[in-house]
C-alpha cells in the first residue's frame, strides 16, 4: 500500500495497511474494527497508535500493530466483512473494546459510540456477552452493559446519562421527541421528563456556531411557550456534577408545580 509522504494518513488507511500485513485467518479487532464499522469518537486516535488484530498463531507484529492470539477461530456469527476486510462483528467488537479499556466510564462510552453509529441495540451485545466464556474481563463487561445505551449521540451524552443515573433523580427518557400542539416536531431532547415537561440538552462545540445558536434559541422559545423547562449542559458544567443535578432538580420542581 502506498500513501503520500506529505500530510497525515487517514485512520482507515492505517487499518487497511495492517490488514494487508496480517497472516491468513487474521481478524481486525477492537477499535480498529470499530473504525471500519464507522465509529468516530475513539477509533481515529486509537488506530494511529495501534491496530488490534486477532491471529491464529504466533507472529511478530510490526510497530503499530498489536497481535492478539486466538485459541481457536472465531465463529462466523462474530465476524463481518467491511470493505473487503474481515473484522469482528459489532457485538464482539463492543465486548472487546470494553474489555480492553480500564476506565469503566470510557468503556461504556465506547460501547455507546459503536452501537449508536451502527444502530445496534445494546441488547445484542448483552446477548453475545452472556453466551461467551473464558475471556478476560468478561464478567466486568456484563456489568457495564447494564449502563450502556445505543441512543447516546456522543461520549458527553453518555457521561451526562451516567451522572443522572447516579443521582436521586427519576429515570429520564433518552432522545425524547417533543411536538407542539399541532403535532409538529419541535426538537429531540437528549433527555427528557415529559410528565414534568423538562427537556435536557448537552451542548457541544457545534452549538457555538451562529446557525446552531439561532436554532437553539428558537427551540428554547417554542418550548417555553409550551411550558417546558429547558436545561442546557456544557462540557464545563459536567465538571461539577452537583451543580448539574441541582439545576435539573430545580427544573423538575418547577415543572411539577406548573399548572
N, C-alpha and C positions, 0 to 999 in steps of 0.2 A: 504494500500500500504506500502511495506517495502523497505527501502533503506539501503545501507551500512553506518555505522556510520562514517567511515573514508572517507575523500575526499568530494569534492563539489557535490551537487545534480544537475543533468542536468536540464536546464530550462524547457524542455519539460515534464520532470517528475513532476516538480512543478505544471505545468498547469494541468496535468492529475490528480494529487492528489487533486487539488482544484475542478476539475470537479466531482470527486468521492464524495466530501463533498456536492456539490451543490444540492439544493432541486429539486424535479421533475419539469420539464419545464424550467429549467435554461439554459442559453446560455453563453458560454465563449465569451468574447468580448475584444475590444481594442487590445493592444499589445500582450496579451495572445493569442487571436485568430490569430493575425499576426504571432506569433511564430509557431503555428500549420500549418499555410499556408506556412511556410518556410522562413519568413523574418529573416534576420541575423544581421542587424546592430544595431537595437534599442531594439528588444524584449528580448534578453537574459538578459540584465541588468535590464530591467523593471520588468520582471516577478520574478526576485529574490527579488524585493522589494514588489511587489503587483500583484495579479492576478485579473483582472476585470471580473465580472460575472453579467450578467443580470438575475434578478429574478422577478417572477410574484407577489410575496407577501413580506411582511416584514420578515426579518430574521436577526439573529445575526451572523455576519460573523466572523470567527476566524482570528487571526492575519495573515497577508499576503494575505488576500482576501478582495477585495472591492466589496460589493454587490451594484449594481445599479438597482433600482426598475423600472420595466416597467409598464406603464399604461395598456397596453394590449400586448398580444403575438405578436411577430414579424411575418410578413408574410413569407411563405415558401421561396419566392424568395430572402429573405435576410438571409437565413440560409444555412449552409453547414455542412457536416459531415466529420471530419478529424480524422482518427484513432479511429473511434467509438464515438467521442465526438462531440456534436452539438456546432458549433461556428457560429459567424456571417459571412456572405459571404464576399468575398474580397472587394467588393464595399462598403458594410455597414461598414466593419472594417476600411477601409480608411477614411470614413466620421467621424467615432467615434474617431479614433486616432488623426485626425486633430482637432476635436472639443475639445479634452481633452488636447491639447498641446497649451500653451500660446504663445510660440515664433513662429512667422509666418514662419521664415526660417526653423526651425526644423519641423514644421508641414508639410511644403511642402516636405522636405527631407524624412519624414516618409511615406508620400503618395507615393513618387517616389520609395522608397525602397521596399514597399509592392507590388506595381504594377509591378516593374521590376522583382522581384523574382517569381511572379506568372504569368508573361507575360500577365498582364491585361492592356488593353489600358485605359488611364485615362478618355477617353470619357465615359466609362461605369460608372465610379464613378461620373462624371458630370451629367450623365443622372439620376442616383439614387438621387443625391443631389437635383436636380431640382424638383423631384417628392415628396420629403419628406417635412414635415411641422411640426411645433410645437417642434422642437428640439433646445435646447440652443446652440448658436454658429453656427447655420447652414448657416446663411447669410454670415458670415465671411468665412466659408469653401468654399462656392460657389465662392467667390472672389479668394481665394488661389488656387483653382483648375485651374484657368486660367494660373497659372505659373508652374503647375506640369507637369511632363513628365516621362513616364514609362521607357524611354530609358536610364536614368541615372543609371550607374552601382554602384555608391557609393554616400554617402552624400556629399563628397567633390566635386564630379562632379555636383551635384545639386547646391552647393554653387557657383561653377565656372559659371554655366549657369545663375544663378541669377545675378551675378556680370556683366556678359556680357550683360544681358538683361537690366540692369540699366544704362549701358553706351551708349554713342552715337556711337554705332557700328552697322554694318549690322547684321542681324539675321543669326547666323551660323547654319549649318546642324549638328544635333547630330548624333553620331555613323556613320560617313562618311566612307564608304568603298573606299579605294584607290587602283587602279590597275596600273600595269606597262604597257608599250606599247604593250605587248603581251597578255594583258587581264588577267594576273595572279595577284591575290590579294597580295598586299604588307602588308597592315595593315588596321586597323579600327581606325580612329582618333576619339577622344571623341567629338570633334567639328571641323568643317572644313568649309573653303570657297573655293569651287572648282574653281570658276572663277579666284580668285587671287592666287590660289594654296597655301593656308595657312592651315596647319594642327596643331591643338592644342591638347595636351595630358595632362591629370592630372597624375602625377607620385606619387603614394602612396608608402607605405613601401615595397611592393613586388618588386618594381623597384630597390631596393638596393641590391637584390640578384645578384650574379655574372652572372647566366644564363640569368636573365631578362635584366641585364645591357648590356650584349653582344647582346641580341636580339634587344634592343632599339638602340644600336649603328649601327647595320646592317640596321635597318629601317631608321634611320636618313640618312645614306649614300645613300640608294636607293632613298629616297625622294629628297635629294639634287641633285642627278644625274638627276632626272626628273624635277628639277626646283621648287620644293616645299620649302616653308618657314616653318620651324618647331619651334613651341613654346611649351616648356615643363614647366608645372606649378607644383610646390610642395606645401605642406601644409604651409610651412614657407612663401612662396610667396603670398599665399592667404590672409595673414595678412595685406598686403599692396595692396589694390585694385588698386590704381592709377598706381603703377608700372606694374602690370599685364596688365592693359588696355593700357598703353603706349607701352609696348612691342608688344602687338597684333596689335595696330595701326601702329607701325613701320613695322611689318611683312606685313601688308596689303598694305602699301605704296610700299614696295619692290616688292611685288607680282604684283601690278598694273603697275609698271614701267619696269618689266621684259619683254624681247622681246617674 
